[in-house]
Amino acid sequence: MCCGGRCCVSMTQCFFDYSTSKVLVIRSKSVGTLNRFCQAVVLAYIIGYVCVLKKGYQDTDTVISSVTTKVKGIALTNTSDLGLRIWDVADYVIPPQEENSFFVLTNLNITPNQTQTRCAENPGPGSTCTSGRDCKRGFHDSRQNGVQTGRCIQFSVTEKTCEVLAWCPLEKGNDPPDPPLLAEAMNFTVLIKNSIRYPKFNFNKRNILPHVNSSYLSQCVFNRTTDPDCPIFRLGDIASEAGEDFQTMAVHGGVMGVQILWDCNLDMPESWCMPTYTFRRLDNKDPDNNVAPGYNIRFAKYYKNGGKESRNLVKGYGIRFEIMVFGKAGKFNIVPTLLNIGAGLALLGLVNVVCDWIVLTFMRNRQQYSQEKYAYVGDFGLLSNEVTEPSGTGFVEDD
Ligand SMILES: *[C@@H]1O[C@H](CO)[C@@H](O)[C@H](O)[C@H]1NC(C)=O
C-alpha cells in the first residue's frame, strides 16, 4: 500500500501519519551570517519597499476628473489698424470653451478691409511672371491665396505676379509684432475648477478646498509659498514657474501644460488629499531647431461695407494652456495585503535555497555537509512485501 511517495501498512495508518521534515542545523558562523543577511535583505525589501514605499497593503485606483476654466483680464492696445481698443475675455479667449484647455490670444497681425476682388498674388514660385502666358486662368493650389485670372500684373514697381481672384488686399507674410500686442495677457488670471473622483472608493473632491471661502477666492492668486491652495493662476506665473519668459513666448505663441497631481492615501484623513500643481512648456522651444515656432490660428470678422461683404483677417498668435490631471489613490484592502505577504514568505523560502546552494557548492567542507544533508537509500525491489524503514526517513511511533 503506497501513498504520498511512502509505503504504509494500511490505508488507516497512512491516513493518521503526519510527516514533517527533518532539519539539518549547520553551526557555522559564515553560513549563519549569510543566512541572516539574506533574510534581513528580504525583510527590508518586504517591509521597506513593498509595505512602506509602495504601500503593498493598499488597493489602488486612478483618478477621473473634469476641468472647467474661466479667464479674466483686460488689455488695452493702440495700433494704426485698430486705433485705441479694449480687449476683454470674449475677444481673446478662442473658442469660448474647450475641453481641458483654453487658448489666450497674445499677439496678432491684422489684414483689414478685405473684399473679394482681383489683386496681384504675393511673389513666389508659381506666381511670378513676365507676361500673361506664365499665368493659367483657373489655376490654384494650396500655397496660393486665390484663383488665377490669367493676367500678369504689377505687384510692385519692380516685380510682376499673376493676378488672382481672392480676398484682397492679401495678407502680407509679416513677422508678428515684438513686443507682443497683448503683452498685458501676462497679468490675466484663470480660475481652474477641477473635480475629481476615485470610483472604486466612492471618493469625490475638488480643487476649491473646503477651507477656501468666497471672499478669499475673489482676491487670491496662486503662489507656491504663500497661496498654494488658491486655484486662480496668473498666466505670467504659469510661464515663469515653467522656466519660460511669458513675453518671449507670447510673440509666436506656444503650448503650456498645467499638471494637477492628486496622489491620495485614503487611509489618512480626507483633508490630506490635496492637489499639487506643476507647470511645463509642451511645445518645442529649442532655439537651434525651431523652424516652425509657436502656435497661431487665423480667423476673420465679417461685416457689410456699403452692401459689399468685407472682413478683417486676423492671424492670431497665442498660448494654449492644457490642463492635465493625474493621480492614484490607495486604500487598505485585505486581498493585496495577503498577496504581498504570500510573495514575501515565498521570497524568505528562497533564502534557504540560496544558502543551501552556497553551502553545497562553495564551502570548504561541502562534502561533509552534503553527506549529512542527503541520506542515500538503495533499491528495495519492486515486489517486496516487507515494509522497510530506511534510516533516512524517520518514522516515529506514537503510542
Ligand atoms: C502687470 O501688472 C503689474 C502690477 O499691476 C504692472 O506693474 C505690470 O506693468 C503689468 N504688466 C504688463 C505687461 O502690463
The ligand as an ORCA input file, in Angstrom:
! r2SCAN-3c Opt
* xyz 0 1
  C       1.100     93.614    -14.728
  O       0.617     94.192    -13.528
  C       1.634     94.847    -12.788
  C       1.027     95.273    -11.458
  O      -0.308     95.558    -11.558
  C       2.165     96.024    -13.581
  O       3.169     96.689    -12.859
  C       2.739     95.475    -14.897
  O       3.157     96.560    -15.698
  C       1.705     94.672    -15.639
  N       2.344     94.019    -16.763
  C       2.025     94.280    -18.028
  C       2.797     93.609    -19.061
  O       1.139     95.062    -18.316
*
